């Protein structure tokens, strides 16, 4: 028997909860993934959960870190949604409808989406749509009126604006230019409504919405 009185051999039990040497702590791995991503930009709970899953973090460890980070204020989906609406509306001119779709794809819950989008003044949304139409039409002067109108309608449809508003604004701009009703351009609202739906469906099917933990996630806004 060894001098210290302990039994020899490899069967000695460690303290409860000890991990075998060389086995990484799942919560440490989860914490590392979340901190790295949150350092780069705000993330939603869903984005972080997806990243940890792709990083091989067990569900129990991932949930523990998500709860801990949420309680510490490091994860705040409501704040993420508010910043997203502010950033994407002013920088990209996206409509309330399009913003809702993006936030939903990022895993934000409906209640938080509604609160964030409701903060966007409907009059501001119309003003943004008008500015986009004016810019698009100004950049296409010299082309046939119908072509210009179609291009403006397609652009706003992709940003999620309703066809009725889009065509009203196009008419206003063309009337200001003295063109009146665009020659050869049929205002088919269903056509542009379907165009937006097709774009939305394509976005929903995009498998690249969430990157692996070793790659940057989709663009996230930095609150100002």
N, C-alpha and C positions, 0 to 999 in steps of 0.2 A: 504494500500500500504506500502511496506517496507520502512524503513527510507532512504535508498539510492535512492529511487525514481524509482527503477526498478520494472517491473511487476513480480508478482510471478507466479509459475507454471513451468512445465517441457518443455515448448515449446521454450525456449530461444535458438536462433541459434548461433552456434559457428562460429569462423572465417573460411573463405573459405579455403578448403583444409584440415581442421582438421579431424582427424580420431576418431571415437568413442573410448572411453577408452577400453583398452584390445585387440584392433584389431591390429595385428602386421603389420608393414610397409613392403610391398612386396619387395621393393628395399633393405631394410635392410636385409631381409632374403636372397635375391639373393646375396648381397655382402658377407654375412657370408659364404654361400656355396662356392662361388668362392675363397675367401681368404683362407679358410681351405684347399681346394684342391690344390691351387697354392702354398701354403706353403709346402705341401708334395712333389710336383714335378711339372714340367711344364705340362700344359694341352693345348689342342687345343680349339678353340672357340666352335667346335661341341661337344666336351666332356663336357665342362662347360654348354652348352645349354641343353644337355641331363640330366645332374645332376640337374639343376634347374627345369626342367620340372618334373622330378621324385620327387622333393621336393615340388611340388605344387606351384611354383612361376608363376604368370601370365606372359604371353608372353610379354606384353608391358614392365613390370618391368625387365624381364630377358634381353630383347634387350637393354634397357637403360644401364644396368650394363655392358653388353658385349661391347657396344660402348665406354663407359667410360674407361673400363679396357684396351681396345685395344689402345685408344688414349694415355693412360698413359704408354704403353709399357708392361703391365702385361700379355697381351695375344699377342703372336707373333707366328703364325703358321709357318712362314718361318723358324724362328730360331728353333722351335720345330722339323721341318722336318730335318734340318741339323744335329741337335743333335741326332735324332733318327737313321739316316743313319750311322753316325759315331759310335754310340754305338752298334747298332744291327749287323752291318757288322763285327766289330772287336771282339765283345763278342760272337756272335752266328754264325758268318760266313754266314749270309744270303746274297743271291744274290740281284742284282738290281731289278729283277722281284718281288721277295718276299718282298723286302722293299717297293716297290710301292704299293703292295697289302695291306700291313699293314698300311701304311700312309693313303691310301684311306679309309680303315675301321675306322681309327681314325678321319675322317672328314676333312683331309687336301685337299685343292683344287689341281687340276691337275697341274697348273702352278707352284705352290710351290713344289709339289712333283718332277716335272721334274727338277727344279733348284737344289734341294737337291741331287737327285740321279745322276745327271750329274756331280756333284762334285766328285763322286767316280770314280777313274781311272779304266778303263776297264782292264788294266794290273794287277792292285791290285786285282780285282775281280777274275781273272784267278789264280793269286798267292794264294789267299785264298782257292779257290776250290782245287788246287793242294795240299795244306797243309792238307785240310780235307781228301782227298783221301789217302794221305800217312799215316795219323794218323789212319784212319779206317783200312787200309790194314795191318799196323804194328800190330794192336791189334787183328787181326784175323789169324795170322800165325799159321799154323798147320791144318787149316780147308781146305776142298776141294777148289780149285781155283774158280770154278763156284759159290760156296756159298759166298766166300769172295767178288767176283765181284758184285754179286747181292746185298749184304748188303751195299757195298759202293755206288752203283748206287741208291738204295732206299733212303739212307741218303741224298745224294746230291739232289735228286729229291724233297724231302720234303723241302729243303732249296731254291728251285726255280731255280737251275742251269739247263741249257738246256742239253738234252741228248747227243747231239753231243760232247759237251765239256767234259761231264762226262765220256763218254766211251773212248775218246781220252786219258784222264788223267789216267784212269784205265789201259788201254793198256800200257801206258808209265811205270807205276809203276810195272806192272807184267813183262814187258820186262826187267826192271832193276833187278828184282828178278830172271830172267832166266826162267820164265814160258811161255812167249809168250802169244798166244791167250788162254784165259781161257777155259779149257776143259769142254765141256758140258754146256757152257753158251752162249746162243744165244743173241746177242746184239740187242734187240728189242726196238728201240727208242720210238715207239708209246706207248709201255707198260708203260714206265716211264714218258712219257709226260702225259698220262692219269692219272697216279698216282698223279702227282702234281696237275692236275686240280681237281681231287676228293678231295684232301686235301684243296685246295683253296675254293671249294664249301662248304665244311664242315665248314670252318672258317667263311665264309660269313653268314652261317645260324646259327652261334653261338649266342644265345640270351644274353650271358653274356658279350658282348663286353663293355657295359657300366654298371657300378654298380650304385646303388642308392647313393644319396648324403651322406648317413650315412655309406657307405662302401667305401673302397679304389677302385679307378679305376684301369684299367689294367696298367701294368708296363710302366712307362714313364722314359725316360732318363734324367739324370742331365747333362747339358752341362759342359764340363771340363773347 
